């Protein structure tokens, strides 16, 4: 790997602290956030690789929800990444739980209530922890958790294999929106440290997977429901194929000319999923979506993108009503004097 600035590297003391904790562990489970994105997946496997070489122990990667977005499925397939759903985890088999790319949140645990994570490695804004956690590394100067794990591997002096370099590079690219964030110097350094060992053919296939007609039909439905309010666009996509559909649609809507903000919601298995995207950094997407959702559900994010989940919604009608109220709250937060009868349809004959 190429030499990079010292600020990309973790301190030897910090690595030693993690190593000491791992040496005392017997069986280790690494948990991504729900419906994991490329950054969470890559970071999880980087930690797994670090554990195998640092303390010569095996770890498994588990994920809540589903891997739904076509790019994410392509990533898992192309790189042969073996993960298990948390529903299949036998929790008593693991004495050490590690969270990557997220932090423990009240009302949104993916593990039994009598368990608590031992390790948290994340790049989102720090949240108060309900209980003591043995190792916590939260660094908001990183635009991607994959950059953080790259720095761990470099500090340990490990050679990153081709498959993992490819995963980490894609995780960095997606979570920084192709380095469009304001503070991405450290992420660029991490990416360039990986670049020469990336399988670019696989990276292209991951970033440009095939699309089926059913997906296009749902996407068209969401476009038909989308409404523009000055520089913001919002859409309720109805029942979605997978939770990640809301993120894909929001990624596309925020690219409309004149649009700075995009909010998309969709209903999947009694849960309302919301995805928020910004085109500028004057507001923080994570803070905005937490303000919109409040105590109704779980929300989080940072910078240009954020997401939320509101669980235990019994019917599609209730989901639509809930989404309508939250979308209106979103528009009024951005434009307090907006006349709610003056929306412009994205798809219009005029």
DACOR-V577177 format. One record per backbone hydrogen bond with DSSP energy under -0.5 kcal/mol. CO is the residue of the C=O (numbers start at 1). NH is the residue of the N-H. If there is no record, write none. Layout:
co = {CO	CO}
nh = {NH	NH}
This chain:
co = {5	6	11	12	13	14	15	16	17	18	19	20	21	22	27	27	28	29	30	31	37	38	39	40	41	42	43	44	45	46	47	48	49	50	51	51	58	60	61	62	63	64	66	69	70	71	72	73	74	75	76	77	80	81	84	85	86	89	90	91	96	97	97	98	99	105	112	118	119	120	121	122	135	137	137	139	144	144	145	146	147	148	149	150	151	151	152	153	154	158	159	161	162	162	163	164	165	166	167	168	169	170	171	172	173	174	176	176	177	182	184	185	186	187	188	189	190	191	191	192	194	195	198	199	200	201	202	203	204	206	212	213	214	215	216	217	218	219	220	221	222	223	223	226	227	228	229	231	231	232	233	234	235	235	238	242	243	244	245	246	247	248	249	250	252	253	256	260	261	262	263	264	265	266	267	268	270	271	271	272	273	274	275	276	277	283	284	285	286	287	288	289	290	293	294	298	300	302	303	304	305	306	307	308	309	309	310	312	315	316	317	318	319	320	321	322	323	324	325	326	327	328	329	330	331	335	338	339	344	346}
nh = {8	9	15	16	17	18	19	20	21	22	23	24	24	25	95	96	60	98	62	100	41	42	43	44	45	46	47	48	49	50	51	52	53	54	55	57	28	30	84	32	86	35	68	73	74	75	76	77	78	79	81	80	82	83	63	88	89	91	93	94	29	118	119	31	121	108	115	135	99	137	101	139	120	122	139	142	147	148	149	150	151	152	153	154	10	155	156	158	157	160	161	165	166	199	167	168	169	170	171	172	173	174	175	176	178	177	180	181	180	184	188	189	190	191	192	193	194	194	195	196	197	198	200	203	204	205	206	207	208	209	216	217	218	219	220	221	222	223	224	225	226	226	347	346	234	344	232	260	261	229	263	227	237	265	267	245	246	248	249	250	251	252	253	254	255	256	259	279	233	277	235	275	237	273	240	271	313	268	273	310	266	308	264	306	262	285	288	289	290	291	292	293	294	296	297	309	307	305	285	278	302	276	300	274	298	311	272	314	319	320	321	322	323	324	325	326	327	328	329	330	331	332	333	334	335	338	340	342	228	348}
